[in-house]
Amino acid sequence: MNTEHSHPRTHTGTVDRSNPKAPKRTFAKSIVANSRRLRQRIGVAIGLCLGMTALVVTLG
């Protein structure tokens, strides 16, 4: 039984089969990243507004 392999075994999930000459899709990635950042900022702004409203109602 031959236990030595001429090349290391690679898992098919780790092999990059994309065409290196194909254009990169950075445009869509940047839109997704920008929308994620915008949603986080909107969430923070809504949280601050609700907190300030609760504070005013409690103290008022």
N, C-alpha and C positions, 0 to 999 in steps of 0.2 A: 504494500500500500504506500503510495507516494504522498507524503504529508507536506511537501514543499510546493508552494504555488509560485508560478512565474510572475504573477501580478496580484496585487492586493484586491480583496473582494470589496466592491463598492455596492452600497445599497442604492436601488433605483430611485429612491426618494431624495437622495442627496446629490444626484448627478444633474448638473445644469445643462439642459438640452435646448436652451433658447439660442436664437440666432444672434451672434455678437454684432452683426452688421445691421440688425433691426433697430429702428428708432426707439429710444427709451421713452417710457410713458411717465415722465416726470410731471407733465401738466396735470394729469388726473390726480396724481399723488399730492401735488401741492394744493389742489382744490380741496381734497379731503382733509389735509392737515389744517388748512385755513378755516374750513367750516368747523372742524373739531375745536380749534382755538376760540372761534367766535361763539360757539355754543357754551364753552366753559366760561367765557367772559359774561355772556348773557345770564348764565346761571348764578354767577357771583353777584351780578348787579341785582337780580331779582331777590336773591337772599338778603342782600344789604337793605333793599327797599322794604322787604317784609319785616326785617329786624327793626329797622327804624320806625316803621308804622306801629309795630307792637310796643316799642318803647314809648312812643308818643301817646298811644292809647292808654298804656298802663300808668304813665305819669300824669296824664291830662285829666 
